[in-house]
Amino acid sequence: MIDNLKAYFPSLEHYTTIPAKLNNRLKWFLTSDSQLVGIHPDDLQEKDLLLLSTFLTPYHNLFPSMTDEEKQWKNWIHTDECPNNNSTFRFVYFQLPSNQIELSAFKDAINQLFEKEVPILWENEQEGIIIESFYPELEDAISYKEIIDILISDLYINIRFFVGPYFHSNEGIKKYYQQIKAGAKLSFKSTQLHVISFLEAIPHIVVDHVDSSIMKDLPKLILQEFQRDNEFITMMEVFFKSNLNVSVAAKKLYMHRNSLQYRIDKFYEKTGIDVRIFHQALTVYLAILALNK
C-alpha cells in the first residue's frame, strides 16, 4: 500500500514508528498497523482527503512542545557542541505501552514527581529519555521503582526504565546518549524487569557482544547436566540476586537453608565450581544468561 501511495503522492513521507519531530507542513495519517504517512497539502485535493480518511486515520502530533532546555539538550546530543557549565546528570531511558496515556499527561506526571520541570527527549510515541540533573542537597530523591509504583497506581500504565550512571563530563554527551539507548534496547529484550540500571545491564551487554559460538557452548561447559535442571537454574538466579547470601536466597525461595546449601554442594561436586566464590559465581551467572538468551 505504501508503494502505491508513493506513486500517487510524490511528496509522501513514511515512518514505521512515530518520530519525535514531524514536518508540520504535511498532512499526517496512521495506517491500520500504526505506520505513519505524511503528504504535502499541494498534492491533496478534497476528494483525496475524503478517500484517504476512509482507510487511514488522520494524525495530529501528540508530542508536548519542546522547552528551551530540551531544545538545547537535543542540540548537544545531535552535534559535537558541549554545554559550558559543569553539571552532573544522567540519562534515563523509558518505554511506554502504546496508546495508553497522552504524552503530555506523562510529562506532567514526571514533573510533579520531581517537583520541577524535567527535560524529556522523545524518540517516538513509546520511548524517550529523561534528563535528570544531580543535586547533592536532595537527600530524599525518589527512586524509579517508586515512580513506577506511583504511575501504575495513579495512571494505570505499565512503564519500564533503564537508568544510566551519572555523567560528570561535558564531553562525550552524544556518545553517552547512544550508549544508553543501545543498552536500554538490549536490556528490555533480555529481561522483564521494570527498572534496570546500567550496571545491572553490563552482563547482558557482555553476553550479547561475545562470539555467538562461545555463548552457545558456555551453558554446556559451565552448567553441564544442570543446564536442564530448571529448578536449579531458578535457585541460582535467586541466589545471585541475593548477593550470594544462602540464608536470604532460601527465604525468598521458601525453602530451608540446608536444602539450598545441599544443592550448591552437589553442583560443586559435579562441576568443581563453587558459586559462593565471586568470580566462579560470575561465570555461572553468565552461563545462565547465555542459556536464557
SVG drawing of the C-alpha trace seen along z (x, -y; Angstrom):
<svg xmlns="http://www.w3.org/2000/svg" viewBox="-14 -28 51 63">
<polyline fill="none" stroke="black" stroke-width="0.4" points="0.0,0.0 2.8,-2.4 4.4,-2.0 1.1,-2.6 0.6,-5.8 4.2,-7.0 3.5,-6.6 0.3,-8.7 1.6,-11.3 5.3,-12.2 5.7,-14.2 4.8,-11.3 7.0,-10.6 6.8,-7.3 7.7,-6.1 7.3,-2.7 7.4,-4.3 6.3,-7.8 9.3,-10.1 9.5,-12.9 9.7,-15.6 7.4,-15.8 7.2,-18.1 4.2,-20.3 3.7,-21.3 2.4,-17.8 -0.9,-16.2 -0.3,-13.1 -2.2,-9.8 -1.9,-6.5 -2.3,-3.1 -4.1,-0.2 -0.7,1.2 0.4,-2.1 2.7,-3.2 2.8,-7.0 2.5,-8.7 2.6,-12.4 1.6,-14.1 2.0,-17.7 -1.3,-19.6 -0.4,-20.7 -0.7,-17.0 -4.1,-16.6 -7.4,-17.6 -10.6,-17.4 -11.6,-14.1 -8.1,-12.7 -8.6,-13.7 -12.0,-12.0 -10.7,-8.9 -7.6,-8.7 -9.8,-9.2 -11.8,-6.1 -8.9,-3.7 -6.4,-5.9 -6.7,-7.7 -5.8,-11.4 -2.9,-12.0 -2.1,-15.1 1.2,-15.5 0.9,-14.3 4.3,-15.3 4.4,-18.2 6.0,-21.4 9.8,-21.4 11.1,-23.7 14.2,-25.9 16.2,-23.5 15.0,-20.4 16.0,-22.1 19.4,-22.9 19.9,-19.2 18.8,-18.0 21.3,-20.2 24.1,-18.9 23.2,-15.3 23.0,-15.6 26.0,-17.8 29.5,-17.9 28.7,-21.0 29.1,-20.7 27.5,-22.6 29.6,-25.3 28.6,-24.6 30.0,-21.7 26.8,-19.8 26.2,-16.2 23.4,-14.4 22.2,-11.0 20.0,-9.8 17.1,-7.6 15.5,-5.7 11.8,-4.8 9.4,-2.7 5.6,-3.3 2.8,-0.9 1.2,-2.0 -1.9,-4.3 -2.4,-4.1 -1.6,-7.6 -1.3,-11.1 2.3,-12.1 1.6,-15.5 0.0,-13.8 3.0,-11.5 5.3,-14.5 3.1,-16.4 3.3,-13.4 7.1,-13.2 7.3,-16.9 5.1,-16.5 7.1,-13.6 10.4,-15.5 8.7,-18.8 10.3,-20.7 10.4,-20.8 12.4,-17.8 13.7,-17.7 12.4,-14.8 13.6,-13.9 11.1,-11.7 12.5,-9.0 9.0,-8.1 5.5,-7.8 6.5,-5.0 10.1,-5.7 12.2,-8.6 14.9,-9.8 14.5,-11.7 17.5,-14.0 17.9,-14.0 20.3,-16.5 22.1,-15.6 21.5,-17.8 23.6,-16.8 21.3,-18.7 18.3,-16.4 18.9,-13.6 15.4,-12.1 15.4,-11.7 12.7,-9.5 13.7,-6.1 12.5,-4.9 10.9,-1.8 8.8,-4.3 8.0,-6.2 6.7,-3.1 4.5,-2.2 3.0,-5.7 2.4,-5.8 0.9,-2.3 -1.5,-3.2 -2.3,-6.7 -2.2,-6.5 -2.7,-2.7 0.2,-2.4 3.0,0.2 6.3,-1.6 10.0,-0.5 13.1,-2.5 16.7,-2.0 18.7,-4.1 22.1,-5.3 25.0,-6.2 25.7,-9.8 27.8,-11.6 30.3,-14.2 31.8,-15.4 30.7,-18.0 32.4,-16.0 31.1,-12.9 27.4,-13.6 26.4,-12.4 28.3,-9.1 26.8,-8.6 23.3,-9.2 23.8,-6.5 25.2,-4.0 22.2,-4.4 19.8,-3.9 21.6,-0.8 21.9,0.6 18.2,0.0 17.0,1.7 19.2,4.7 18.2,4.9 14.5,4.6 14.8,7.6 16.9,9.6 15.0,9.1 11.4,8.4 12.5,6.1 10.6,2.8 13.7,0.9 17.2,1.9 20.4,-0.1 23.4,-0.4 25.5,1.6 22.9,4.4 22.8,4.5 26.5,4.9 26.4,8.7 23.7,8.8 25.7,6.4 28.8,8.6 26.9,11.7 25.4,10.0 28.8,9.0 30.7,12.2 31.2,14.6 27.9,16.5 29.7,19.9 31.2,19.3 27.9,18.3 26.2,21.3 28.7,23.7 29.0,21.8 26.0,23.5 27.2,26.9 30.8,26.2 29.9,24.5 26.4,25.8 26.9,29.2 24.0,31.5 22.4,28.8 21.5,26.8 18.4,28.9 17.5,28.6 15.1,25.7 14.6,25.8 18.3,25.4 18.6,22.6 15.8,20.7 17.6,21.3 20.8,19.8 19.1,16.8 17.6,16.0 20.9,16.8 22.7,14.3 20.0,11.6 20.5,12.2 24.2,11.2 25.4,14.9 23.7,15.0 22.3,18.5 20.0,17.5 18.4,14.7 18.0,16.7 16.5,19.7 13.9,17.3 13.0,15.9 12.6,19.4 10.5,20.6 12.9,23.4 15.2,24.5 18.7,23.0 20.2,26.5 18.3,27.6 19.7,24.8 23.1,25.4 22.8,29.1 22.0,28.2 25.0,25.8 27.3,28.5 26.0,31.0 26.8,28.6 30.3,28.2 30.8,31.9 29.7,32.4 31.4,29.4 34.1,28.2 32.6,24.7 31.8,23.1 29.2,20.4 30.0,19.0 33.2,17.6 32.6,14.4 34.5,15.0 33.2,18.5 29.6,17.3 30.0,14.7 30.9,17.4 27.8,19.4 25.7,16.2 27.0,15.5 26.3,19.1 22.7,18.8 22.3,15.6 23.6,17.4 21.2,20.3 18.2,17.9 19.3,15.8"/>
</svg>
